Amino acid sequence: MPTRATVLKGEFMKVTIGATKVLGVAKYSISGLARRTHETSEFGDDIDVFEFATADGGTISLTDVLYDPTDTTGQVLLDSACLNYSKFGSGDLRFYVNSTSYRTVQSGGSMLVILAYKLDADRSGLGRCGFDVKVSGGAMVLV
């Protein structure tokens, strides 16, 4: 019998600040690490030559979050982090992939909330908000 991939079910995922769940999150997306390159071609090269350079740690987007202005340890804290230039370190902001394992920035790195206070309202729908987080100084790792 062939080996199959482990299926990660969304019902076990969540976003937390430390051990405290951010309420209303139904979708997050981690863009991933993007390695830059430098072009190092010389005279006589027919095809461009590249070398690796620094990497962009990526951006994490929380979208379609059910807006809850009373979630002071979650949504309000993310808003405040953006407004007050606060950074989250390794393990502070966690993006769970199942009931026990999560992704966070590696030790020495940080996460900066770069989009907050977003609010989408529809007269026949539910209030929704969103956040973007920039990964800095380290890659996202699985813990």
C-alpha positions as CSV (number, residue, x, y, z in Angstrom):
1,M,0.0,0.0,0.0
2,P,1.5,3.4,-1.0
3,T,2.2,6.0,1.7
4,R,-0.2,8.9,1.8
5,A,0.1,12.5,3.0
6,T,-1.2,13.4,6.4
7,V,-4.4,15.4,5.9
8,L,-4.6,18.5,8.1
9,K,-8.2,19.3,8.9
10,G,-9.2,22.9,9.5
11,E,-11.4,22.1,12.5
12,F,-8.2,21.6,14.6
13,M,-6.4,24.8,13.5
14,K,-6.4,28.1,15.3
15,V,-4.3,31.2,15.9
16,T,-3.1,32.1,19.4
17,I,-1.1,34.7,21.1
18,G,0.8,32.6,23.6
19,A,-1.8,30.1,24.8
20,T,-4.7,32.5,24.3
21,K,-6.9,31.9,21.2
22,V,-7.5,34.9,18.8
23,L,-11.3,34.8,18.5
24,G,-13.1,34.8,15.1
25,V,-10.3,33.5,12.9
26,A,-11.5,31.2,10.1
27,K,-8.8,31.6,7.6
28,Y,-5.0,32.3,7.6
29,S,-2.4,32.2,4.8
30,I,1.3,32.0,5.2
31,S,3.1,33.2,2.0
32,G,6.3,31.3,2.8
33,L,10.0,32.1,2.5
34,A,11.1,33.8,-0.8
35,R,14.9,33.7,-1.5
36,R,16.2,36.6,-3.5
37,T,18.9,36.2,-6.1
38,H,21.6,38.4,-7.5
39,E,22.5,38.3,-11.2
40,T,26.3,37.5,-11.5
41,S,26.7,37.1,-15.3
42,E,30.0,38.0,-17.0
43,F,31.0,38.8,-20.5
44,G,30.7,35.7,-22.6
45,D,27.8,34.2,-20.6
46,D,25.0,33.3,-23.0
47,I,22.6,32.5,-20.1
48,D,22.3,34.6,-17.0
49,V,24.0,33.3,-13.9
50,F,22.5,33.9,-10.4
51,E,23.6,33.5,-6.8
52,F,21.5,33.3,-3.7
53,A,21.0,36.4,-1.6
54,T,18.9,37.3,1.4
55,A,15.4,35.9,1.9
56,D,12.0,37.5,2.7
57,G,10.4,35.7,5.6
58,G,7.0,36.2,4.1
59,T,3.6,37.7,5.1
60,I,0.8,36.0,7.1
61,S,-2.7,37.2,6.3
62,L,-5.7,36.6,8.6
63,T,-8.8,37.2,6.5
64,D,-12.5,37.0,7.1
65,V,-12.0,37.2,10.9
66,L,-15.3,37.6,12.7
67,Y,-15.0,41.1,14.3
68,D,-15.1,41.1,18.1
69,P,-14.0,44.4,19.7
70,T,-14.3,42.7,23.1
71,D,-11.5,40.2,22.3
72,T,-8.9,42.2,24.2
73,T,-6.3,39.4,24.4
74,G,-6.6,38.7,20.7
75,Q,-8.0,41.1,18.1
76,V,-7.5,44.2,20.2
77,L,-3.9,43.1,21.0
78,L,-3.1,42.7,17.3
79,D,-4.5,46.2,16.6
80,S,-2.4,47.6,19.5
81,A,0.8,45.8,18.3
82,C,0.4,47.5,14.9
83,L,-0.3,50.9,16.4
84,N,2.5,50.7,19.0
85,Y,5.3,49.1,16.9
86,S,5.2,46.0,19.1
87,K,6.9,42.8,17.8
88,F,6.0,39.2,18.6
89,G,8.9,36.8,19.2
90,S,9.2,33.1,18.7
91,G,6.2,31.3,20.2
92,D,4.3,34.5,20.9
93,L,2.1,34.3,17.8
94,R,1.2,30.8,16.8
95,F,-0.5,29.4,13.7
96,Y,-1.8,25.9,14.5
97,V,-1.7,23.3,11.7
98,N,-3.4,20.6,13.9
99,S,-4.4,20.3,17.5
100,T,-0.9,20.3,18.9
101,S,1.6,21.6,16.3
102,Y,2.0,25.2,15.2
103,R,4.1,27.5,13.0
104,T,5.9,30.4,14.6
105,V,9.0,32.5,13.7
106,Q,12.2,30.8,14.6
107,S,14.3,31.9,17.6
108,G,15.8,35.3,17.1
109,G,13.2,36.4,14.6
110,S,10.1,38.4,15.1
111,M,6.6,39.1,13.6
112,L,5.4,42.6,13.0
113,V,1.7,43.3,12.6
114,I,1.6,45.6,9.5
115,L,-2.1,45.7,8.8
116,A,-4.7,46.2,11.5
117,Y,-7.9,48.1,12.3
118,K,-9.4,46.7,9.1
119,L,-13.2,46.3,9.2
120,D,-15.6,45.0,6.6
121,A,-19.3,45.6,7.2
122,D,-22.3,44.5,5.3
123,R,-25.9,45.3,6.3
124,S,-27.0,41.8,5.7
125,G,-23.8,40.1,6.9
126,L,-21.4,39.8,9.8
127,G,-18.7,42.3,10.7
128,R,-15.3,41.0,9.6
129,C,-11.8,42.3,10.2
130,G,-8.3,41.2,9.1
131,F,-4.6,41.4,9.9
132,D,-1.3,41.1,8.0
133,V,1.8,40.0,9.8
134,K,5.4,40.4,8.4
135,V,8.0,37.8,9.3
136,S,11.4,39.3,10.1
137,G,14.8,37.9,10.9
138,G,13.9,34.3,10.7
139,A,11.9,31.6,8.9
140,M,8.6,30.2,10.1
141,V,9.2,26.8,11.7
142,L,7.0,24.0,12.9
143,V,6.9,23.4,16.6
